[in-house]
């Protein structure tokens, strides 16, 4: 879902802003694997896929803690869970 948002780190920051202290942010998205890139090229998608290594810094910068990130579906998806500190 985030790869459809041009300024996706700002979208995460906004989600954290409205999240209650102690609340959990859960999400998943496509990553920039070769297959996902080819599908985006075939669809002529204007969106930029996000690299796996870009998620942790964005979640940390948004003020989240207890961040858990893992690859899924043969690394085509990233799943993340993080907490807003109390």
N, C-alpha and C positions, 0 to 999 in steps of 0.2 A: 504494500500500500504506500509506503514512504517514497518509493521511486517515482511516484506520480506527482510528488510535491517538489517543486524546484528548490525551495529552501527548506529541505527536510530537517536539518538540525533545529531550525526555528519552530517547526511543527512539534518536534519532541519537547522543546522548551515550553511551548504553550500548553502541551498536555501536562507537563510537570507542574506548571503554574496553577492549574485548576485541580490538580490531584490533592487529595487530603494528605496531611502529614501522616506518614506510616502507610500510605496507599501504595498499591502495586501497579506498575505499568507493564503490560504484557503486549508483545507484538511479534510479528514475523514479516519477512519480506524476501523478495528475490535478491540474489546476489549477482555480481558481475561474472558469472561463469560463461564459458564459451557458448554453451547451449542457449542460455537466457539471452545473451548478446545477439546470437543469430536470430532468435525468435523476434527480438525487438527490431532488428534490422529488416527482417521480412515483413513485419507489421508496419514498418516506417514509423515506429514509435519515437516521439521527440524526447522521451524521458531518459534520464541517465540512471543506469543501474548503480547500486551502491556496493562498494567493496566490503568484504567481510571485516577487514581491519578498521573500517571507518565507524563502525557502530559503537564500540567501547568508548572512544574519546568523546563522541557526541553525547552519549548517555551520562558520562562523567561530568562533562561541561554543563549539562542541564541540571546538575545537582543531585543526581540519583546515586544510590549506594547499593551494596549487595547485588551487584550486576552479574547476571549469569547469561552467557551467550553461547549458543551452540549451532553447529551446522546441521542441516537436515536434508532429506531427499537428495542424497548424493552430492551434498554441498551446494545445491541450487537454491536452498532456502536458508535463512538465518532466523533463529528464534531467540528472543530475548525477554528477560524478566528482570525488573529492577524495582527498588523501593525508594520512595521519597522519605528522607529522614524525618523523624518526629521532632 
